[in-house]
Amino acid sequence: MSYSTKIVEVPIEQVTFGTRYQELNPVIVEQLKVSIEEIGLKNPITITHDGELVAGLHRLTALGELGYEKVPVIYTEVNSVKNDIEQIDENLVRQTLLFPERAQQIVRKIKLSVKALRKQDSTESEEMEAYLRDRQTYKPLIDRLKVSEKDYLNYLETVLNVDPSVLKILVKWHVKEQMKIRNATYLSLSKMPKEWQYRFVNVVREQNKNPNTAAANLEIEYNKYLTNLRVEEARRKEQEKLRKREEERLQKLAEEQAKQAELLRKREEERKKREEEAAKQRQLLLQQMKKAKEEEERKALLRKQEELERQAKQRRLEEEKRAKLERQRLEQLHKKQAEGQRRAIEAEEKRIRAEEEKKRMAKYMREYNTSPPRLEDAKTSQSVIQVIKNEKSKPKHRVIHFSETFNLSSEAEQADYRTWIDSKGDIYDAGGRNRIQDAVSKYSKVLFICFNQLDKPKVVEEIEKFGQS
C-alpha cells in the first residue's frame, strides 16, 4: 500500500466511516483519552483522499469525546482490500484484543490475502471456506503473521461456527461486566449448533452462572445428545434390517405356498385322469362280461373287476390321505405366515410410535429449548378375549379309561374340552363346585379321562343327572 507521509489536520466532521470496522471497545477509548490528555496523540489516523477512515477508529473517537475539532491524518490511496489489511494490521499491533476480536482480525486478513492470491469474487463463499481449511493455502500466510497453526485453527472454528451475535454478547460480558471468558469457552461453543449457543446465553443470563462453567457443562450435555442420536440411528437401521428380513421371509413363504398349491392342482388332475382310465377299464370289462359265453369266463372277469375296484379304492384312499396331509401342512404354513405378518405389523407400529415420540421431543426442544417434564408411567390394563362356545350341543358324552390308548388319542383330537378324573372325590373342586356339571354345561363335546376303571359308573351317573346319556 502506498500512502503520503505528510501529516495534515482536517476537521473531524469530514472523516467518514466505512462498514468494515470492528465493534468499538469503550475501555480502549477511555485509555486513549487519558494518554492523549497527558502526552497528546502519538500516531495520526489514516484516511483516503475521499475522507473515509482506514485506520484509527478508537483514536478518532477519543479525540471527538475530548472536544477536538481537528484531527491529524495521513492520506492513503483508495483500495478496499489493502485498506482492510492496513486496518487489521494496525488493530493487531496497537490493541490488546480479546480472543474473538483477534480471531476475527486474523481470519479476515487470511480471507483478504486468499481473495487476492486466488482471485476470488467474495470472502464469504463455500470456495473461500475450503481455501481457509486447505493447509497448503493457509500455512504460508499464518507463518508470515507468526501465528501458530493450532491458534489459527482455533480462530477459524470460532469465526466460522460461533454465531456473531453470541460473540458480541461474550465480548460485552468480558468488557462491561468484567467476566473473564476463557479461550476454551469459545472453542466449546464452536462445536455446538446455533440453537445450543443461544441456549448457553440464556443459561448464563437466567441462572447467573459462570460462562466458562456453563459452556463446559453444555458441551458435555451436547456430546451426550449426539451419542443418543447416533444410538437411535443405529437402532433404527437395525429395526429396518429386521423388517426387511421379515418381509423376505414372508415372501418366500408365500412363494412356497403358491408352489405347493400348483403341485396339488397337478396331482388332482393326475388323479382325475387315473379315475377316468379306471372307469374306461371297468366299462370294457362290463362289455366283455356281456359277451362272455361261459361261466368261468364271467367269474374270471368278475374277479378282475373286483381287483381293479379294490386297487382303485386303495389308490383313492392313498390320494385322500396325501391330500389331507398336504392341506394340514398348508394350513400350518398359512398360520406361520399370518403370525409373521402380525409380528412385522407390531414391529412397524412400534417403530412409527418411537419416531413420532422422537419428533414430538424435537419439536418441544425447538419451541422451548429444553426437554419436556418426565411423566410417571401410567397403569395399563390388558384386554380380555371372551371365548363363546357354539351352543349347538352334541347328543352324548363318553367316558374312556386311561388304558384305552387308541380311543383316547382319537377322541382327544375331536373333543372341545378334556379333563382328568383321578378319583370320585375329584368330581368336585376345592370350592365344592361340580366339575362335570360345569364342563357339560359349557362345552359341546367333553372328554373325561378316568384314572381308575371303577370310577366310570360314578362319572356316567353324574353326567346323566344333567340330561346326558
ABEGO torsion letter per residue (X at the ends): XBBBABBBBBBAAABBBBAABBBBBAAAAAAAAAAAAAAEBABBBBBBAAGBBABGAAAAAAAAAAGBABBBBBBBBBBAAAAAAAAAAAAAAABBBBAAAAAAAAAAAAAAAAAAAAGBABAABAAAAAAAABAAAAAAAAAAAGBBAAAAAAAAAAAAABBAAAAAAAAAAAAAAGBBBBAAAAAAAAABBAAAAAAAAAAAAAAGBBAAAAAAAAAAAAAAAAAAAAAAAAAAAAAAAAAAAAAAAAAAAAAAAAAAAAAAAAAAAAAAAAAAAAAAAAAAAAAAAAABABAAAAAAAAAAAAAAAAAAAAAAAAAAAAAAAAAAAAAAAAAAAAAAAAAAAAAAAAAAAAAAAAAAAAAAAAAAGBBBBBBBBBBBBBBBBBBBBBABBBABBBBBBAABAAAAAAAAAABABBBBBABAAAABBAAGBBAAAAAAAABABBBBBBABAAAAAAAAAAAAAAGBX
